[in-house]
Amino acid sequence: MKIEVAKSDLENSLSVVRLASGSGSDLSAHYLFRIKDGAVDILTYDMRLFARAPLICSHEGEEGDAFTVEAWRLDKWVAGVSGGVLKLTLDNSDVNASGPRSKIRFRSLDPSKFPFWDGLVASATSVGTVSPASLSRALGVSSWFVSSDDTSKPELCQVEAVNGVLWATDRRALSSVEMPSLPNLNIRVPGKDVGAVVRFLSDKKTLADVVDIKGAERTLEDGGGSCAVFCRPDGCYIGVSRPTSEFPTLNVDRDTPDEVTLTLDRAEFFSAVSVLSASAPKGHQLVTFKYEAERVLVCMPSEAGGEDEFALNLAIVTGGDKFDSPFTVDYPYIKGICDSFKLDSVAFGVTKRGKGGFTSHRNEDEAEDGGNRYFSVIVWRT
């Protein structure tokens, strides 16, 4: 099997399949090149993710011919080799790689051991098409609220879509995203894999068109399991296996008006966090808000004892007469909301419930951007 390919075309295909490449020493850390249906494509998988990209090239070989190359080695070679036409030639268990001024060899593992998923993808059914930017933002916001405790709470270490609503929670906060353009969306994405899917959706070539989301499921006789596949019109896709842990059922009331609204200037708030963190215990991520004498104060404990405070002169409070008790929240959620929506100022509803309460944030995309409705809740810490 022999491939001749322009460096730029190889780079374009690798930029997709690299997202599902593992870091071990087995096939999960290799790119697989194969001839299928008279053309060449590249495949990768890392046990949870899998990806495919067609390769624009000329080739010699028979249908089904294949070889593998360790991903990091091929990436390093492509980054350093001169531009122009590159050649990859299978020679027994070696792959000869040559550029305009060099020639090196790679080891190929046995491609027949690769877990091909052609039948699974062929049987997948479309859930609907969506703007990549719209889905990328929805998943990006949700990722800030996914738990990382996959040992004791695996059911919380994922984003779950139920009838077009994306949910994520770590029990300290939750995110809910209604996607009107995908009312039949029912998928489950591991938190560890959200970043790879978002990078695929954010790629320039992906953003140029819509993405078709497909769902597939294997019968128990074929090994069981199900997956979601995010497909570009050019044949590139990334797929993610569905976790087996059941996501908890969540219910939120997003439409009840807020009695108190707190609007923060982003730059001022994170300046306060930076100042207060200098004296707080290392790694401290909780901030306390107080409303005194018509001023908003943000506070942190000091390692030297007591509590330090910073006055937020640009903060705006409505319904201040009901802002009668301090509350404490994890500030990384605030950062996630500001970063996701690129906000210079951010408004939160402040709701007291008995001895506790929560802050909430609402946002909505324009109709031409998908019309997603976002609702986030950050529970007060005690």
C-alpha positions, -999 to +999 in steps of 0.1 A: +000+000+000+013+034-010+000+069-004+011+102-020-004+132-003+001+170-001+013+180+034-016+204+038-042+177+030-026+153+055-026+180+082-063+187+076-073+151+081-050+146+111-065+176+128-098+157+130-087+122+139-061+135+164-090+144+187-097+107+193-061+095+196-050+079+229-017+080+247-009+044+253+013+020+234-014+000+216-036+007+186-055+034+206-024+056+202-021+049+164-035+065+132-049+038+110-047+044+072-069+021+050-083+018+015-121+015+016-145+020-013-117+030-035-105+059-013-082+063+017-095+073+051-078+077+086-093+063+118-085+067+155-101+055+187-091+059+224-116+034+240-144+061+244-139+083+214-135+074+178-130+095+147-127+093+109-114+116+082-112+110+045-078+117+030-073+135-003-045+117-019-033+093-047-028+057-036-019+022-047-032-009-031-061-032-028-095-027-011-090-033+026-053-027+027-043-008+058-014+002+081-009+021+113+015+047+125+020+059+161+001+092+163+027+113+181+055+102+158+035+110+126+025+144+141+061+152+149+073+142+114+045+162+096+053+192+117+090+191+108+090+179+072+091+203+043+060+211+024+051+195-009+042+159-016+047+133+012+048+095+007+038+067+030+046+032+018+039-001+037+069-024+036+061-056+055+055-043+091+073-010+085+060+022+070+085+042+049+078+080+052+095+103+028+094+140+021+113+163-003+146+160+017+143+130+041+132+095+046+124+077+078+106+045+090+077+039+113+065+006+129+030-005+120+009-026+143-014-053+130-043-033+115-066-064+116-068-059+154-083-025+150-119-023+163-136-011+131-171+004+136-183+006+100-215-014+107-223+007+138-220+040+120-238+027+089-268+018+111-269+051+129-300+072+125-300+110+123-314+130+153-312+163+134-288+189+121-275+218+140-252+248+138-218+237+152-214+270+170-248+265+188-240+230+199-204+239+208-216+267+231-242+244+248-217+217+255-191+243+265-213+258+291-224+224+304-188+212+308-183+237+337-209+219+358-198+183+352-184+164+382-148+150+380-155+124+407-157+094+384-150+070+412-179+075+436-202+096+413-198+084+377-234+093+370-225+130+374-194+129+352-213+134+320-236+157+300-270+143+293-294+155+266-330+146+273-356+155+246-335+185+235-324+197+269-287+194+280-282+187+317-251+187+338-245+188+376-220+181+402-246+186+430-231+220+439-244+236+407-263+226+376-267+237+340-297+233+318-297+242+281-328+240+259-320+235+223-352+242+202-334+231+170-329+196+184-361+185+202-353+148+197-318+150+210-311+122+235-274+116+240-249+112+269-214+125+266-187+117+292-173+149+308-138+139+298-148+138+262-168+171+260-136+190+252-128+169+222-163+172+208-162+210+213-129+212+195-143+193+166-174+216+165-151+247+167-129+237+138-131+262+109-141+235+084-168+223+108-182+258+113-186+262+076-217+240+075-242+222+097-234+191+118-256+160+116-260+142+149-266+105+147-273+079+173-264+042+170-269+012+192-254-024+191-275-054+200-263-076+229-253-102+204-229-077+188-214-066+221-240-040+232-234-003+238-245+028+220-229+060+208-235+095+194-217+105+162-212+142+151-208+142+113-196+168+088-208+169+052-173+161+040-173+127+057-153+136+088-169+127+121-162+122+158-181+096+178-185+091+216-195+060+234-225+064+257-217+059+294-238+032+312-243+051+345-278+066+346-279+104+349-302+116+377-335+132+369-334+170+375-362+195+376-357+233+377-381+262+375-364+286+351-393+309+347-399+322+382-389+359+384-359+368+406-367+388+437-331+401+439-307+406+410-269+411+414-250+423+384-212+421+385-186+438+364-164+409+352-130+427+354-138+442+388-150+409+403-120+389+392-096+416+403-112+412+437-108+374+436-071+379+427-065+403+455-083+383+481-067+350+470-033+364+479-041+361+516-067+332+514-057+296+520-040+281+490-065+268+464-095+284+481-123+288+456-152+301+477-163+337+478-189+353+501-212+381+490-225+407+514-248+437+509-242+464+535-250+501+534-260+497+497-226+483+489-217+449+476-187+433+494-170+401+483-151+383+510-126+354+516-111+340+548-075+351+554-048+326+563-036+352+588-070+349+606-104+365+602-119+376+569-108+400+541-132+420+520-132+439+487-159+465+478-174+461+444-182+497+434-195+487+399-219+460+412-256+467+408-283+453+430-321+454+424-344+444+452-317+451+477-342+452+506-345+414+503-307+409+501-306+406+538-281+377+544-246+369+530-242+339+508-212+318+496-206+302+462-178+286+442-164+314+420-151+290+391-188+287+380-190+324+376-158+323+355-173+295+334-204+315+327-185+347+318-160+328+296-187+308+278-208+339+269-178+363+266-195+386+291-181+419+304-209+420+330-230+391+344-263+392+361-274+366+388-307+361+405-303+357+442-329+334+459-331+325+495-347+292+506-349+286+543-313+286+557-298+283+522-304+294+487-290+297+453-279+321+426-291+317+390-281+329+356-302+331+324-290+336+289-305+331+254-290+329+219-305+348+191-329+329+169-305+328+140-279+313+163-302+285+174-323+302+201-308+281+229-320+290+264-295+287+292-302+284+329-275+278+355-279+274+393-251+277+418-261+264+452-250+284+483-223+267+503-228+263+541 
